[in-house]
Amino acid sequence: MARKRLVLAGGGHAHLPVLARLPEFVAAGVEVVCLAPGPTLAYSGMGPGLLTGRYGLADLTFPVAALCEAGGGVFRRGLAVAVEPAARRLLLADGDRLDYDAASFGLGSRVLPDFAADGGPAPVVYPVKPIENLLLARQDILARAADGERVRVLVAGGGPAGFEVAAGLLELLRQCGRPGEDLAVAAPRGLLPGWPARAGRLAEASIRRRGGRIIAARLQALKKGRAVFTDGMSWACDVVLAATGTRPPGLFAAAGLTAGGPDGGLAVTRRLHHPLYPELFGGGDCIDFTPCPLPRAGVYAVRQGPVLAANLLAYLTGRELTPFCRDGRDYLSLLNCGDGRAILRKGRLVAQGRWAMVLKDGIDRRFMRSFPLPEPGRAAAHAGVGPPP
């Protein structure tokens, strides 16, 4: 009997528990192919720390390819750009095709800048995703400062990502000997909209205390080296960090796999599979959880991962699937203020301090340690194979 093939499209956070359990899939006669653009995954929760130098890229990357191969899977570098659900086939960016018996999507989301650029001399724009862009922005700013240039930086977006990036940039400018006045945040709804009012006040105080400015308007366009805002004001800038909201990649809408709304994510049920194509699964930012809308927060990818791993194995071995029930919003959030402090939110509770940053750092580092490479002998034993003769 032919082996069934599971394709993990993307090495996102929701797929880490799947990779950790690969020997169980192999032992059940399942071929697992992990398809991802690169061999590592950057953990978004520690990303803003790249800007300040608190973390290096190695501190916050999971070895996705190594995890896959150590567990008995096949890692393939590439990107799925289209789905043919009736044929059970993925189309790849390089023109190749990949058939599957089941596929799971952990593609994350992308930042779509919602402002125009005139095509002339303009600031360099770094979307905050992929996370590696934050390291590129740091290197750019450091190089300009080393050359004696003034570096005026604009962050477009005042949500959690926009705040953390702006806060980290203020620390980076301080390290470069540059004034905080050279940073502005375009936040038309203020900082941390949708959070308790106290969190917004703490975030605003954190930015203003270090000299940063908050512009209560949306970035509309970049024209001749200046940022133009919806209130008619303009501001000269050299570097723009775009944190203007995220969207799933477009392949689900193109294949008719969405719930029909503007979100564009893969529609999934409580069992994290598509209602019409039960062999299609997904987790994290690229899905639309149809039982109830979920915000794009990394905590859901982390929570969904174990259920996704269990359900993929259950589907491929003919067992009952488990519903995902941890869809509440009363989760712990910790935002890096860049100056050694963090803002904590748990329900209506909001606090700030260095102790909160110690807590955040401990949680993040513990999560990074939770997916170690398996020992070769242990992986082989789970897979039911021995060492080569």
N, C-alpha and C positions, 0 to 999 in steps of 0.2 A: 504494500500500500504506500502511495506517495506521501511524503511528509507535507504537512500543512505549513504555509508560510505566513508569518506575522511580520508586517512592515511597521516599524516605528518611524513615522515621518516627523523628524525634528528631535533634537536632543534636549527638549525643554524640561523644566523642573518636575512636571507631572510624570515624566518618563523615568526619572531616577529610580523610584521603587521597582519599576519594571526591569530595568537593567540589573538591579540588585538581585532579582529573582530569576535571572535568565537560566541558571542551571536547571530549575524546575521545568521551564518550557522545553529545554533541550531533552531532558529526561522523558518528557511526554511526547517526544517525536516531533516537535515543532521547530522549524527553521526560523530564526529571528534575524531580520535585517534591520539595522539602525541606519537611517538615511539622514544625514545632517550636513550643514555647510562646512563645518570644521570639526576637529577632533575634541574640542573642549566646549564647555558651557560656562558662561560667566554668571555668577549668582547676583541677581539684581539688587538684593537687599544690602549688599556691601558696595555697590557701584559708586555711590557718591563719595565714599572714602578714597577712591582712586584720585579724585581731584586734589585732595589735600596731601596726598602721599601717605596717608595712614595705612593703606593697603597697596601692595603691588598686585599686578594682574594674577600672578601665581597664587596669591592668597585667596582668591575668590573664583577660581575656575575648577570645575569638575572634569576629570579625564574621561569624557563620554566614550571615545573610541576604545580606550584601554579597558573601561568597565565592560563594554560590550564584548570585546574579544576575550577577556578573561573569563566571562560567563559562558562562553561557547557560541556567541552570536557572531554575525558578520557586520562589520562597519563599512558603510559606503559613503564616501564624500559626495554630496550632491543636494539638490533642492527640488522638492515636488512643486510643480507649477500648475498642474491640472489633475483632476480626478475624473475617472470614467467609472461611476459606481456600478452600472449595469455589467460592464466587462470585468469588474474588480481589477482595475489597473490604474497606476499612477504614471503621469507623464513628467519627465524630469527636465530641468533647465538645459541639460546638454543634449536633449532630443531623444534620449533613451526612454524605455518603458519598463515598469516594474509591476509584475502581477502579484496579487496577494490573496490569501484566504480570509485574512482579517488585517485591518490597518488601524493604527492609532495615531492621532495627530497631537503633537506637542510643539507646535510651531511658534508659540508666543504671539506677540503682537508687534505692530510697527507704528512708528510715529509718522503722521502725515502733517507736515507743516501747512497751516491754513493761511499763509500769507504769500503774497506775490513778490517776485524779484524782477527788476527791470532788465537784467541781463548785462548791465554795465559793471564797472568796479563796485563791488558790494562786499559786505562783511562775509567772512567764512561762516557757514551754517553747519552745526553739528546736531543732528537729532539725538536725543538722549538714549535712544535704542538703535542699534545694539549697544550694550553697556561699554564695549571697547571704545566707542566714540568718546567717552568721558576721558579716557587716557589720552586719546589723540588731542582733545581740547586742552588738557593740561600741558602736554608737550608743546603745543602751538603757543600758548600763553607764556610758558617759560622761555621759549626761544625768542619771542618778541621782546620780553622784558630784558633778556640778556643782551639784546642788541640796542637797548636803550629806548625802545619804542614805548609810547603810551599805549595801553591796552584797555579799550573801553568794551565792556562785555554786557550783553543783554540776554536775559533769560525770558523766553516767551512762554508764559503759562505759570499760574500760581497754585496749582494743585500740589499734592505731596511730593511728586517728583520735581516739579519746578522749584519748590521751596528748598528741598535738600540740595539740589544742584546750585542754586543761588547761594545758599549758606556755605557750601564747600568752596565756591569760587571766591567768596569774600576772604576766606582763610588763605586761599592760594594767592590772591592779590596782596594780602598782608605779608606773606612769606617773600614775595617779590619786591617788597618795599613800595607797592603801589597803593594809592588811596582807595578806600571803599566807595568813594563817590564815583568811581569809574565802573560801578556795577549798577544795573537797573533791572527790575523785574516787571514785565508787563502782565498785570493780573487784573483783568476787567471786573472780576467778582471778588477781589481781595485774595488774601492768602488762605489756603486750606478751606475753600468753600465746601459746605456740607459737613464739616467738622464742628464740634462745639465752639461757641464764640471765643471761649478762653484760649483754645488752641490757636485760633487765628490771631488773637492779640499777642500771644507769646511769639508766634512766628514773625509777625510784623516787628515787634520790639527787637528780636534777634537780628533782623536785617538792618533796621534803622540804627541800632546801637553801634554798628560797625561802619556806618556811613552809606550803606546802600540805599537806593531810592526805589519806591514802589509806584508804578504808573498805573492808574486805574482805568486802563483802556487796553484794547486788543491790538497787537501788532498787525497792521494791515498790509504793509509792503516794505521792501527794502529798495531804496532809490538813491543812487549816487553816493553810496557810503553812509546813508542815514536811514534810520528806522522811522517809518511813518505810522502813526497810531490812529485809531478810529475817532479820537477826539480832535484830530487835526494837528496835534503836536508832533514834532520830529526830534530825533536825538541821534547824534553821530555815534557810531559804534564800529568796532572792528571784528568782533566775534559774537555770534548768536548761538545760544543753546536752545533748541526747540523742544519744549515739553508741553506740546499743545494737544495732548490726548492721544490715545492709541486706538488702532483698529486691527482686526484680524486680517491676514492676507486674503486676497480676492478670489482664490481658487474655489472656495466653498459656494460663494454666490454664483460664480460662473457655472458650477455643476448643479445648481438648484438644491443645495444641501442646507440652506439656511432656514430660519423660521419665518422669513418673509419681511422682517423689519430692516431698519437701516444699519443694524449692527454688523451683519455680514459674517458672523461666526458659524461654525458647524453646530447645527441644532442637535442637542443630545437630551435624552431622558434622564431620570434619576439614576439609571444604571450606566450612564455615561456613554451610551451608544445612540446612533441615529434612529429615529422612530421607524423609518421605512427601510433603511439599510443597516440591520443590526450588526453587520460585520465591521462597521465603521465606528470607531471610538475616538475619544479625545478628552483632553483636560487642559486646565489653565486658561490663559488669555485668549486662545483661538476658538473657544467654544461659546455657544449660547446655551446656557442651562435653562431649558424651557420651563421647568416647574416654577422657577422664580428668577428674575433678573439678578445677576451677581455683579458687583463692581469688579473692575480689572485690578485685582490686588493679588500679589504673589502668594498670600496665605491660602487662597483657594487651590492653586496648583499643588501646593504642598499637601493640603488636606485630601485632594482628590487622588493623588498618586497611589497610595496603598489600595484604594478601592479599584482604581483603573487596573493595576497589576493583577489583583485577584480576579476581576471580571474578564480580562483578556484570557487568562489561563482557564477560567471556567468555561468561557465561550468555546475555546478551541478543544476542550476535553469533554464537552457535552454536559456540563454541570450548571446548577442554578446560579444566577448572577445576584450580586448584592447591591442594594440602593445606596446612593451617596446621600447622607442626611446631615452632614456638618455644613449647612448652608447659612448659618446664622451670621450676623454682622457684629456681634459683641466680642470681637477678637482683639488681642493686644496689638497695638501699633506703636512703633518707635521710629522717630524721624531724627536723623543725624543733623545737628545744627552746625557742624563743621568746626566749632570752637571748643570741643571737648564735652559739650552738653548734648542732650537729646530731649525731644518732646515725647512724652508718653501719653497714649490714649487707650483707655479700656472702658468701653461704653461711654458714659457721661464723665468719667473721671479723666482729668487732664492734669499733668504735672510736668515739670522740667527740671533738669539738673545734671550734674556730672555722673551721679549714681545711675541715672537712666541710660547714659551712654555706656557705662560699664555693663549694665544689664544687656543692652542691645548687642554690644560686642561679644559678650559671652554666648548669647543665643545664636548669633550668626556663626561664630567659630564652631560651636557645637554642631550646628547643622552641616557645616562643611565637613566635619569629621564623621558624619553619619553614613556616608557612602564610600567606605574605603575599598580599595581593590581587594578582591578575595584572594586568599592563598591558593596557588595553583592546585595543590593536592585536594583542597576542600572543594574547589569548583569542579574538578574532575569526578570526585566522589558523588556530588549531587547530580552530575550529568550522566552517571552510570558508565563512565569510561575510565580507563587507566592511563598511565604514562605510555608514550610511544615505545615500542620495542627497541 
